[in-house]
Amino acid sequence: MAKNPISEAALHEAAVTHLARFAATQAGLIRVLDRRIDRWARLQEEDVAEAVKAARAAARVVAGKLVAVGLVDDAAFAASRARRLSQSGRSRQTIAAHLAARGVGRATTQAVLPEDEFAAAVAFTKRRRIGAFRRVEVEAEGRLRELGIMARAGFAREVALRALACAPDEAEAIVIRLRQS
């Protein structure tokens, strides 16, 4: 018999402790609980395959209960994370990839993505000190380099060109408005 088998109560306590420190999706919480179960299994001296199977099932029950009572809300997580990433200058494509990696569904992701990514593109130019925020004027080759930087960050060509052509005062005002939203 395994030493100190993992109970549903222990998993519930671990989940609540994790949620007290971190925002999480249901899939993310299940990953956290599964890692805890894996660590426990590695410390056992005998075969605990059945106990691990039961603990994984209990982890899914615990996550489901926490979703039911509202402690885990994928839509709220996605909205908050999408807003923060957009404010920090991330493209819609990057935000969608980030949310998918966290276990947020495609429909939820599409619902929370920012409509207009121009403001995020301007925030990106500020963060990278390109476009209106560059310190020195650049030639055509430098502008192409900046366009490449924005393309690799996931911004569409039209959005990147508009953001790079933005006047310094207008760009600063856009960044301020974005951060206040």
PyMOL commands that place a pseudoatom at each C-alpha (Angstrom):
pseudoatom trace, name=CA, resn=MET, resi=1, chain=A, elem=C, hetatm=0, pos=[0.000, 0.000, 0.000]
pseudoatom trace, name=CA, resn=ALA, resi=2, chain=A, elem=C, hetatm=0, pos=[1.242, 3.498, -0.832]
pseudoatom trace, name=CA, resn=LYS, resi=3, chain=A, elem=C, hetatm=0, pos=[2.347, 5.822, 1.914]
pseudoatom trace, name=CA, resn=ASN, resi=4, chain=A, elem=C, hetatm=0, pos=[-0.005, 8.742, 2.510]
pseudoatom trace, name=CA, resn=PRO, resi=5, chain=A, elem=C, hetatm=0, pos=[-2.241, 8.346, -0.548]
pseudoatom trace, name=CA, resn=ILE, resi=6, chain=A, elem=C, hetatm=0, pos=[-3.423, 11.597, -2.066]
pseudoatom trace, name=CA, resn=SER, resi=7, chain=A, elem=C, hetatm=0, pos=[-7.028, 12.288, -1.142]
pseudoatom trace, name=CA, resn=GLU, resi=8, chain=A, elem=C, hetatm=0, pos=[-9.573, 14.536, -2.802]
pseudoatom trace, name=CA, resn=ALA, resi=9, chain=A, elem=C, hetatm=0, pos=[-9.435, 16.778, 0.281]
pseudoatom trace, name=CA, resn=ALA, resi=10, chain=A, elem=C, hetatm=0, pos=[-5.660, 17.159, -0.049]
pseudoatom trace, name=CA, resn=LEU, resi=11, chain=A, elem=C, hetatm=0, pos=[-6.013, 17.985, -3.733]
pseudoatom trace, name=CA, resn=HIS, resi=12, chain=A, elem=C, hetatm=0, pos=[-8.749, 20.521, -2.935]
pseudoatom trace, name=CA, resn=GLU, resi=13, chain=A, elem=C, hetatm=0, pos=[-6.516, 22.224, -0.393]
pseudoatom trace, name=CA, resn=ALA, resi=14, chain=A, elem=C, hetatm=0, pos=[-3.606, 22.277, -2.848]
pseudoatom trace, name=CA, resn=ALA, resi=15, chain=A, elem=C, hetatm=0, pos=[-5.855, 23.754, -5.538]
pseudoatom trace, name=CA, resn=VAL, resi=16, chain=A, elem=C, hetatm=0, pos=[-7.196, 26.501, -3.277]
pseudoatom trace, name=CA, resn=THR, resi=17, chain=A, elem=C, hetatm=0, pos=[-3.669, 27.322, -2.100]
pseudoatom trace, name=CA, resn=HIS, resi=18, chain=A, elem=C, hetatm=0, pos=[-2.543, 27.601, -5.724]
pseudoatom trace, name=CA, resn=LEU, resi=19, chain=A, elem=C, hetatm=0, pos=[-5.523, 29.784, -6.660]
pseudoatom trace, name=CA, resn=ALA, resi=20, chain=A, elem=C, hetatm=0, pos=[-4.782, 32.078, -3.722]
pseudoatom trace, name=CA, resn=ARG, resi=21, chain=A, elem=C, hetatm=0, pos=[-1.470, 32.932, -5.362]
pseudoatom trace, name=CA, resn=PHE, resi=22, chain=A, elem=C, hetatm=0, pos=[-2.114, 32.546, -9.088]
pseudoatom trace, name=CA, resn=ALA, resi=23, chain=A, elem=C, hetatm=0, pos=[-4.915, 33.015, -11.573]
pseudoatom trace, name=CA, resn=ALA, resi=24, chain=A, elem=C, hetatm=0, pos=[-5.566, 29.785, -13.441]
pseudoatom trace, name=CA, resn=THR, resi=25, chain=A, elem=C, hetatm=0, pos=[-7.799, 28.160, -15.978]
pseudoatom trace, name=CA, resn=GLN, resi=26, chain=A, elem=C, hetatm=0, pos=[-9.427, 24.806, -15.362]
pseudoatom trace, name=CA, resn=ALA, resi=27, chain=A, elem=C, hetatm=0, pos=[-6.877, 23.099, -17.609]
pseudoatom trace, name=CA, resn=GLY, resi=28, chain=A, elem=C, hetatm=0, pos=[-4.026, 24.927, -15.863]
pseudoatom trace, name=CA, resn=LEU, resi=29, chain=A, elem=C, hetatm=0, pos=[-5.286, 23.893, -12.439]
pseudoatom trace, name=CA, resn=ILE, resi=30, chain=A, elem=C, hetatm=0, pos=[-5.548, 20.269, -13.544]
pseudoatom trace, name=CA, resn=ARG, resi=31, chain=A, elem=C, hetatm=0, pos=[-1.920, 20.456, -14.801]
pseudoatom trace, name=CA, resn=VAL, resi=32, chain=A, elem=C, hetatm=0, pos=[-0.807, 21.792, -11.397]
pseudoatom trace, name=CA, resn=LEU, resi=33, chain=A, elem=C, hetatm=0, pos=[-2.636, 19.017, -9.547]
pseudoatom trace, name=CA, resn=ASP, resi=34, chain=A, elem=C, hetatm=0, pos=[-1.302, 16.365, -11.952]
pseudoatom trace, name=CA, resn=ARG, resi=35, chain=A, elem=C, hetatm=0, pos=[2.272, 17.559, -11.314]
pseudoatom trace, name=CA, resn=ARG, resi=36, chain=A, elem=C, hetatm=0, pos=[1.634, 17.277, -7.571]
pseudoatom trace, name=CA, resn=ILE, resi=37, chain=A, elem=C, hetatm=0, pos=[0.373, 13.727, -8.070]
pseudoatom trace, name=CA, resn=ASP, resi=38, chain=A, elem=C, hetatm=0, pos=[3.441, 12.891, -10.201]
pseudoatom trace, name=CA, resn=ARG, resi=39, chain=A, elem=C, hetatm=0, pos=[5.795, 14.219, -7.499]
pseudoatom trace, name=CA, resn=TRP, resi=40, chain=A, elem=C, hetatm=0, pos=[3.993, 12.101, -4.914]
pseudoatom trace, name=CA, resn=ALA, resi=41, chain=A, elem=C, hetatm=0, pos=[4.216, 8.998, -7.128]
pseudoatom trace, name=CA, resn=ARG, resi=42, chain=A, elem=C, hetatm=0, pos=[7.970, 9.441, -7.659]
pseudoatom trace, name=CA, resn=LEU, resi=43, chain=A, elem=C, hetatm=0, pos=[8.513, 9.397, -3.882]
pseudoatom trace, name=CA, resn=GLN, resi=44, chain=A, elem=C, hetatm=0, pos=[6.735, 6.074, -3.443]
pseudoatom trace, name=CA, resn=GLU, resi=45, chain=A, elem=C, hetatm=0, pos=[8.775, 2.895, -3.169]
pseudoatom trace, name=CA, resn=GLU, resi=46, chain=A, elem=C, hetatm=0, pos=[6.205, 0.619, -4.803]
pseudoatom trace, name=CA, resn=ASP, resi=47, chain=A, elem=C, hetatm=0, pos=[3.911, 0.576, -7.803]
pseudoatom trace, name=CA, resn=VAL, resi=48, chain=A, elem=C, hetatm=0, pos=[1.148, 3.140, -7.253]
pseudoatom trace, name=CA, resn=ALA, resi=49, chain=A, elem=C, hetatm=0, pos=[-0.446, 3.142, -10.708]
pseudoatom trace, name=CA, resn=GLU, resi=50, chain=A, elem=C, hetatm=0, pos=[-3.955, 2.555, -9.355]
pseudoatom trace, name=CA, resn=ALA, resi=51, chain=A, elem=C, hetatm=0, pos=[-3.551, 5.257, -6.704]
pseudoatom trace, name=CA, resn=VAL, resi=52, chain=A, elem=C, hetatm=0, pos=[-2.272, 7.698, -9.346]
pseudoatom trace, name=CA, resn=LYS, resi=53, chain=A, elem=C, hetatm=0, pos=[-5.232, 6.903, -11.579]
pseudoatom trace, name=CA, resn=ALA, resi=54, chain=A, elem=C, hetatm=0, pos=[-7.652, 7.527, -8.715]
pseudoatom trace, name=CA, resn=ALA, resi=55, chain=A, elem=C, hetatm=0, pos=[-5.864, 10.751, -7.740]
pseudoatom trace, name=CA, resn=ARG, resi=56, chain=A, elem=C, hetatm=0, pos=[-6.020, 12.072, -11.322]
pseudoatom trace, name=CA, resn=ALA, resi=57, chain=A, elem=C, hetatm=0, pos=[-9.755, 11.409, -11.403]
pseudoatom trace, name=CA, resn=ALA, resi=58, chain=A, elem=C, hetatm=0, pos=[-10.096, 13.205, -8.051]
pseudoatom trace, name=CA, resn=ALA, resi=59, chain=A, elem=C, hetatm=0, pos=[-8.099, 16.153, -9.433]
pseudoatom trace, name=CA, resn=ARG, resi=60, chain=A, elem=C, hetatm=0, pos=[-10.607, 16.549, -12.261]
pseudoatom trace, name=CA, resn=VAL, resi=61, chain=A, elem=C, hetatm=0, pos=[-13.489, 16.394, -9.775]
pseudoatom trace, name=CA, resn=VAL, resi=62, chain=A, elem=C, hetatm=0, pos=[-11.838, 19.058, -7.606]
pseudoatom trace, name=CA, resn=ALA, resi=63, chain=A, elem=C, hetatm=0, pos=[-11.242, 21.330, -10.606]
pseudoatom trace, name=CA, resn=GLY, resi=64, chain=A, elem=C, hetatm=0, pos=[-14.859, 20.849, -11.704]
pseudoatom trace, name=CA, resn=LYS, resi=65, chain=A, elem=C, hetatm=0, pos=[-16.141, 21.785, -8.258]
pseudoatom trace, name=CA, resn=LEU, resi=66, chain=A, elem=C, hetatm=0, pos=[-13.989, 24.916, -8.177]
pseudoatom trace, name=CA, resn=VAL, resi=67, chain=A, elem=C, hetatm=0, pos=[-15.342, 25.919, -11.593]
pseudoatom trace, name=CA, resn=ALA, resi=68, chain=A, elem=C, hetatm=0, pos=[-18.896, 25.325, -10.364]
pseudoatom trace, name=CA, resn=VAL, resi=69, chain=A, elem=C, hetatm=0, pos=[-18.446, 27.631, -7.359]
pseudoatom trace, name=CA, resn=GLY, resi=70, chain=A, elem=C, hetatm=0, pos=[-16.714, 30.299, -9.459]
pseudoatom trace, name=CA, resn=LEU, resi=71, chain=A, elem=C, hetatm=0, pos=[-13.177, 30.111, -8.092]
pseudoatom trace, name=CA, resn=VAL, resi=72, chain=A, elem=C, hetatm=0, pos=[-11.945, 29.122, -11.536]
pseudoatom trace, name=CA, resn=ASP, resi=73, chain=A, elem=C, hetatm=0, pos=[-13.346, 31.121, -14.447]
pseudoatom trace, name=CA, resn=ASP, resi=74, chain=A, elem=C, hetatm=0, pos=[-11.675, 30.624, -17.821]
pseudoatom trace, name=CA, resn=ALA, resi=75, chain=A, elem=C, hetatm=0, pos=[-13.516, 33.569, -19.411]
pseudoatom trace, name=CA, resn=ALA, resi=76, chain=A, elem=C, hetatm=0, pos=[-12.491, 36.019, -16.680]
pseudoatom trace, name=CA, resn=PHE, resi=77, chain=A, elem=C, hetatm=0, pos=[-8.918, 34.715, -16.798]
pseudoatom trace, name=CA, resn=ALA, resi=78, chain=A, elem=C, hetatm=0, pos=[-8.824, 35.115, -20.581]
pseudoatom trace, name=CA, resn=ALA, resi=79, chain=A, elem=C, hetatm=0, pos=[-10.284, 38.639, -20.508]
pseudoatom trace, name=CA, resn=SER, resi=80, chain=A, elem=C, hetatm=0, pos=[-7.857, 39.807, -17.854]
pseudoatom trace, name=CA, resn=ARG, resi=81, chain=A, elem=C, hetatm=0, pos=[-4.823, 38.236, -19.489]
pseudoatom trace, name=CA, resn=ALA, resi=82, chain=A, elem=C, hetatm=0, pos=[-5.778, 39.486, -22.976]
pseudoatom trace, name=CA, resn=ARG, resi=83, chain=A, elem=C, hetatm=0, pos=[-6.198, 43.036, -21.669]
pseudoatom trace, name=CA, resn=ARG, resi=84, chain=A, elem=C, hetatm=0, pos=[-2.826, 42.954, -19.881]
pseudoatom trace, name=CA, resn=LEU, resi=85, chain=A, elem=C, hetatm=0, pos=[-1.010, 41.485, -22.869]
pseudoatom trace, name=CA, resn=SER, resi=86, chain=A, elem=C, hetatm=0, pos=[-2.589, 44.002, -25.238]
pseudoatom trace, name=CA, resn=GLN, resi=87, chain=A, elem=C, hetatm=0, pos=[-1.569, 46.868, -22.954]
pseudoatom trace, name=CA, resn=SER, resi=88, chain=A, elem=C, hetatm=0, pos=[1.990, 45.598, -22.965]
pseudoatom trace, name=CA, resn=GLY, resi=89, chain=A, elem=C, hetatm=0, pos=[2.090, 45.614, -26.769]
pseudoatom trace, name=CA, resn=ARG, resi=90, chain=A, elem=C, hetatm=0, pos=[1.325, 42.036, -27.750]
pseudoatom trace, name=CA, resn=SER, resi=91, chain=A, elem=C, hetatm=0, pos=[-0.414, 41.220, -31.041]
pseudoatom trace, name=CA, resn=ARG, resi=92, chain=A, elem=C, hetatm=0, pos=[-3.730, 39.397, -31.327]
pseudoatom trace, name=CA, resn=GLN, resi=93, chain=A, elem=C, hetatm=0, pos=[-1.837, 36.385, -32.665]
pseudoatom trace, name=CA, resn=THR, resi=94, chain=A, elem=C, hetatm=0, pos=[0.505, 36.327, -29.674]
pseudoatom trace, name=CA, resn=ILE, resi=95, chain=A, elem=C, hetatm=0, pos=[-2.370, 36.752, -27.226]
pseudoatom trace, name=CA, resn=ALA, resi=96, chain=A, elem=C, hetatm=0, pos=[-4.303, 33.901, -28.853]
pseudoatom trace, name=CA, resn=ALA, resi=97, chain=A, elem=C, hetatm=0, pos=[-1.259, 31.617, -28.654]
pseudoatom trace, name=CA, resn=HIS, resi=98, chain=A, elem=C, hetatm=0, pos=[-0.689, 32.531, -24.997]
pseudoatom trace, name=CA, resn=LEU, resi=99, chain=A, elem=C, hetatm=0, pos=[-4.308, 31.798, -24.072]
pseudoatom trace, name=CA, resn=ALA, resi=100, chain=A, elem=C, hetatm=0, pos=[-4.301, 28.518, -26.006]
pseudoatom trace, name=CA, resn=ALA, resi=101, chain=A, elem=C, hetatm=0, pos=[-1.199, 27.439, -24.090]
pseudoatom trace, name=CA, resn=ARG, resi=102, chain=A, elem=C, hetatm=0, pos=[-3.059, 28.144, -20.850]
pseudoatom trace, name=CA, resn=GLY, resi=103, chain=A, elem=C, hetatm=0, pos=[-5.968, 25.921, -21.879]
pseudoatom trace, name=CA, resn=VAL, resi=104, chain=A, elem=C, hetatm=0, pos=[-8.490, 28.586, -22.885]
pseudoatom trace, name=CA, resn=GLY, resi=105, chain=A, elem=C, hetatm=0, pos=[-10.886, 27.436, -25.599]
pseudoatom trace, name=CA, resn=ARG, resi=106, chain=A, elem=C, hetatm=0, pos=[-10.936, 28.959, -29.072]
pseudoatom trace, name=CA, resn=ALA, resi=107, chain=A, elem=C, hetatm=0, pos=[-14.411, 30.512, -28.697]
pseudoatom trace, name=CA, resn=THR, resi=108, chain=A, elem=C, hetatm=0, pos=[-13.480, 32.149, -25.395]
pseudoatom trace, name=CA, resn=THR, resi=109, chain=A, elem=C, hetatm=0, pos=[-10.233, 33.409, -26.887]
pseudoatom trace, name=CA, resn=GLN, resi=110, chain=A, elem=C, hetatm=0, pos=[-11.989, 34.933, -29.900]
pseudoatom trace, name=CA, resn=ALA, resi=111, chain=A, elem=C, hetatm=0, pos=[-14.457, 36.675, -27.593]
pseudoatom trace, name=CA, resn=VAL, resi=112, chain=A, elem=C, hetatm=0, pos=[-11.758, 38.429, -25.561]
pseudoatom trace, name=CA, resn=LEU, resi=113, chain=A, elem=C, hetatm=0, pos=[-9.240, 39.384, -28.258]
pseudoatom trace, name=CA, resn=PRO, resi=114, chain=A, elem=C, hetatm=0, pos=[-8.997, 43.149, -28.769]
pseudoatom trace, name=CA, resn=GLU, resi=115, chain=A, elem=C, hetatm=0, pos=[-10.861, 44.403, -31.835]
pseudoatom trace, name=CA, resn=ASP, resi=116, chain=A, elem=C, hetatm=0, pos=[-8.199, 46.874, -32.912]
pseudoatom trace, name=CA, resn=GLU, resi=117, chain=A, elem=C, hetatm=0, pos=[-4.577, 45.954, -32.396]
pseudoatom trace, name=CA, resn=PHE, resi=118, chain=A, elem=C, hetatm=0, pos=[-3.216, 49.298, -33.590]
pseudoatom trace, name=CA, resn=ALA, resi=119, chain=A, elem=C, hetatm=0, pos=[-2.884, 50.602, -30.010]
pseudoatom trace, name=CA, resn=ALA, resi=120, chain=A, elem=C, hetatm=0, pos=[-1.034, 47.422, -29.007]
pseudoatom trace, name=CA, resn=ALA, resi=121, chain=A, elem=C, hetatm=0, pos=[1.274, 47.869, -32.008]
pseudoatom trace, name=CA, resn=VAL, resi=122, chain=A, elem=C, hetatm=0, pos=[2.069, 51.422, -30.876]
pseudoatom trace, name=CA, resn=ALA, resi=123, chain=A, elem=C, hetatm=0, pos=[2.743, 50.142, -27.339]
pseudoatom trace, name=CA, resn=PHE, resi=124, chain=A, elem=C, hetatm=0, pos=[5.064, 47.548, -28.879]
pseudoatom trace, name=CA, resn=THR, resi=125, chain=A, elem=C, hetatm=0, pos=[6.968, 50.286, -30.737]
pseudoatom trace, name=CA, resn=LYS, resi=126, chain=A, elem=C, hetatm=0, pos=[7.435, 52.104, -27.433]
pseudoatom trace, name=CA, resn=ARG, resi=127, chain=A, elem=C, hetatm=0, pos=[8.672, 48.969, -25.690]
pseudoatom trace, name=CA, resn=ARG, resi=128, chain=A, elem=C, hetatm=0, pos=[11.133, 48.227, -28.499]
pseudoatom trace, name=CA, resn=ARG, resi=129, chain=A, elem=C, hetatm=0, pos=[12.043, 51.926, -29.020]
pseudoatom trace, name=CA, resn=ILE, resi=130, chain=A, elem=C, hetatm=0, pos=[11.223, 51.886, -32.708]
pseudoatom trace, name=CA, resn=GLY, resi=131, chain=A, elem=C, hetatm=0, pos=[8.941, 54.008, -34.873]
pseudoatom trace, name=CA, resn=ALA, resi=132, chain=A, elem=C, hetatm=0, pos=[7.954, 57.226, -33.088]
pseudoatom trace, name=CA, resn=PHE, resi=133, chain=A, elem=C, hetatm=0, pos=[10.002, 56.198, -30.037]
pseudoatom trace, name=CA, resn=ARG, resi=134, chain=A, elem=C, hetatm=0, pos=[13.360, 55.677, -31.747]
pseudoatom trace, name=CA, resn=ARG, resi=135, chain=A, elem=C, hetatm=0, pos=[16.158, 57.919, -30.575]
pseudoatom trace, name=CA, resn=VAL, resi=136, chain=A, elem=C, hetatm=0, pos=[17.769, 58.556, -33.956]
pseudoatom trace, name=CA, resn=GLU, resi=137, chain=A, elem=C, hetatm=0, pos=[16.365, 58.784, -37.460]
pseudoatom trace, name=CA, resn=VAL, resi=138, chain=A, elem=C, hetatm=0, pos=[16.908, 55.680, -39.562]
pseudoatom trace, name=CA, resn=GLU, resi=139, chain=A, elem=C, hetatm=0, pos=[17.260, 55.112, -43.276]
pseudoatom trace, name=CA, resn=ALA, resi=140, chain=A, elem=C, hetatm=0, pos=[15.091, 52.854, -45.430]
pseudoatom trace, name=CA, resn=GLU, resi=141, chain=A, elem=C, hetatm=0, pos=[17.059, 49.763, -44.356]
pseudoatom trace, name=CA, resn=GLY, resi=142, chain=A, elem=C, hetatm=0, pos=[16.404, 50.581, -40.693]
pseudoatom trace, name=CA, resn=ARG, resi=143, chain=A, elem=C, hetatm=0, pos=[12.678, 50.996, -41.389]
pseudoatom trace, name=CA, resn=LEU, resi=144, chain=A, elem=C, hetatm=0, pos=[12.607, 47.567, -43.028]
pseudoatom trace, name=CA, resn=ARG, resi=145, chain=A, elem=C, hetatm=0, pos=[14.338, 46.119, -39.981]
pseudoatom trace, name=CA, resn=GLU, resi=146, chain=A, elem=C, hetatm=0, pos=[11.679, 47.685, -37.744]
pseudoatom trace, name=CA, resn=LEU, resi=147, chain=A, elem=C, hetatm=0, pos=[8.939, 46.308, -39.971]
pseudoatom trace, name=CA, resn=GLY, resi=148, chain=A, elem=C, hetatm=0, pos=[10.533, 42.870, -39.645]
pseudoatom trace, name=CA, resn=ILE, resi=149, chain=A, elem=C, hetatm=0, pos=[10.608, 43.193, -35.858]
pseudoatom trace, name=CA, resn=MET, resi=150, chain=A, elem=C, hetatm=0, pos=[6.889, 43.943, -35.847]
pseudoatom trace, name=CA, resn=ALA, resi=151, chain=A, elem=C, hetatm=0, pos=[6.128, 41.100, -38.266]
pseudoatom trace, name=CA, resn=ARG, resi=152, chain=A, elem=C, hetatm=0, pos=[7.949, 38.621, -36.018]
pseudoatom trace, name=CA, resn=ALA, resi=153, chain=A, elem=C, hetatm=0, pos=[5.875, 39.929, -33.100]
pseudoatom trace, name=CA, resn=GLY, resi=154, chain=A, elem=C, hetatm=0, pos=[2.734, 38.936, -35.005]
pseudoatom trace, name=CA, resn=PHE, resi=155, chain=A, elem=C, hetatm=0, pos=[1.464, 42.295, -36.270]
pseudoatom trace, name=CA, resn=ALA, resi=156, chain=A, elem=C, hetatm=0, pos=[-0.070, 42.534, -39.739]
pseudoatom trace, name=CA, resn=ARG, resi=157, chain=A, elem=C, hetatm=0, pos=[1.850, 44.627, -42.274]
pseudoatom trace, name=CA, resn=GLU, resi=158, chain=A, elem=C, hetatm=0, pos=[-0.804, 47.372, -42.477]
pseudoatom trace, name=CA, resn=VAL, resi=159, chain=A, elem=C, hetatm=0, pos=[-0.990, 47.702, -38.687]
pseudoatom trace, name=CA, resn=ALA, resi=160, chain=A, elem=C, hetatm=0, pos=[2.810, 47.734, -38.390]
pseudoatom trace, name=CA, resn=LEU, resi=161, chain=A, elem=C, hetatm=0, pos=[3.189, 50.400, -41.071]
pseudoatom trace, name=CA, resn=ARG, resi=162, chain=A, elem=C, hetatm=0, pos=[0.574, 52.611, -39.376]
pseudoatom trace, name=CA, resn=ALA, resi=163, chain=A, elem=C, hetatm=0, pos=[2.226, 52.182, -35.974]
pseudoatom trace, name=CA, resn=LEU, resi=164, chain=A, elem=C, hetatm=0, pos=[5.700, 52.931, -37.320]
pseudoatom trace, name=CA, resn=ALA, resi=165, chain=A, elem=C, hetatm=0, pos=[4.446, 56.046, -39.150]
pseudoatom trace, name=CA, resn=CYS, resi=166, chain=A, elem=C, hetatm=0, pos=[2.662, 57.431, -36.087]
pseudoatom trace, name=CA, resn=ALA, resi=167, chain=A, elem=C, hetatm=0, pos=[3.782, 60.884, -34.872]
pseudoatom trace, name=CA, resn=PRO, resi=168, chain=A, elem=C, hetatm=0, pos=[5.530, 60.932, -31.462]
pseudoatom trace, name=CA, resn=ASP, resi=169, chain=A, elem=C, hetatm=0, pos=[2.847, 62.981, -29.665]
pseudoatom trace, name=CA, resn=GLU, resi=170, chain=A, elem=C, hetatm=0, pos=[0.027, 60.899, -31.108]
pseudoatom trace, name=CA, resn=ALA, resi=171, chain=A, elem=C, hetatm=0, pos=[1.866, 57.651, -30.275]
pseudoatom trace, name=CA, resn=GLU, resi=172, chain=A, elem=C, hetatm=0, pos=[2.395, 58.703, -26.660]
pseudoatom trace, name=CA, resn=ALA, resi=173, chain=A, elem=C, hetatm=0, pos=[-1.293, 59.633, -26.321]
pseudoatom trace, name=CA, resn=ILE, resi=174, chain=A, elem=C, hetatm=0, pos=[-2.324, 56.244, -27.739]
pseudoatom trace, name=CA, resn=VAL, resi=175, chain=A, elem=C, hetatm=0, pos=[-0.103, 54.392, -25.258]
pseudoatom trace, name=CA, resn=ILE, resi=176, chain=A, elem=C, hetatm=0, pos=[-1.511, 56.398, -22.349]
pseudoatom trace, name=CA, resn=ARG, resi=177, chain=A, elem=C, hetatm=0, pos=[-5.115, 55.703, -23.454]
pseudoatom trace, name=CA, resn=LEU, resi=178, chain=A, elem=C, hetatm=0, pos=[-4.342, 52.007, -23.841]
pseudoatom trace, name=CA, resn=ARG, resi=179, chain=A, elem=C, hetatm=0, pos=[-2.903, 51.745, -20.344]
pseudoatom trace, name=CA, resn=GLN, resi=180, chain=A, elem=C, hetatm=0, pos=[-5.909, 53.525, -18.857]
pseudoatom trace, name=CA, resn=SER, resi=181, chain=A, elem=C, hetatm=0, pos=[-8.393, 51.144, -20.473]
for i in range(1, 181): cmd.bond("trace and resi %d" % i, "trace and resi %d" % (i + 1))
show_as sticks, trace
zoom trace
